[in-house]
Amino acid sequence: MALTEARVLKSVEILPASSAVNVLWADQVLRDGEVISESNHRKSYNANNKDSFLIEVEGAENYIPVLGWE
């Protein structure tokens, strides 16, 4: 019975009025590939923390043009 941990990107929500992005992840604990525990957490990003967004969110570079972050 091997326990592993995984972070799964669940959603990316663009907030056009504020030029921000909300990201939701699930931190999962798996036993033999089956999820036995899951906790969700959310983080918001704006143009001031664009570098963190690019590092922390897979595929983030695809959102930059839509957000107008240069």
N, C-alpha and C positions, 0 to 999 in steps of 0.2 A: 504494500500500500504506500505509494509515493505521493507526497503532498507537494504541490507546486503553486506558485502564485502567478497571476497574469493581470495586466491592466488592459482593459478593453475600451476603445473609444465607442461611446454609445450615440452621441449626437453633437452636431455643431450647428448652432443657431446664430445667424447673422442678424444683428439689430441695426438696420440701416439708419434709423433716426439718430442714433448716437455713434455710428461708425465703430461699433464694438461687436464682439463675438462671445457667446457663452458656449462653453464646452463641457460636456458631461462624460465622465468616465465611470467604469465599474472596476473596482479592485476585487479580483476573485481569488478564492482559494479552491484548488481542485484536488481531488483524490482520484488517482487513476483516470484522469481526464474528465471527471464529472464534477461540476460546480457544487461545492458543499457550503460555501459562504460567499456573500457578495455585499459590498458596501459601495455606495455611489458618492461621488463628489463632483462639484461643479467649480469652474473657474472662468472668470471673465477677462478678456484681453481687449486692449485698445491700441491705438497707434503708438502710444508711449512704451508699451511692452511688446512690440512686434517681434523683437528678437527671441523673447521667451516663447511666444506663440509658435514661431518657426521651429524651435528646438523641441518643444513639448508635444506638438500636435502633428501626427502623421498626415501628410497631404496639405499642410497649412499653406504652402506656397500657391496653391490653386485659389485660395480665398483672397489673397492680397490684392489682385486687380479689381475684384468685385467691391472690396472695402475702400479702395482708393488710397491705400497706404503705400506710399512711395519709399 
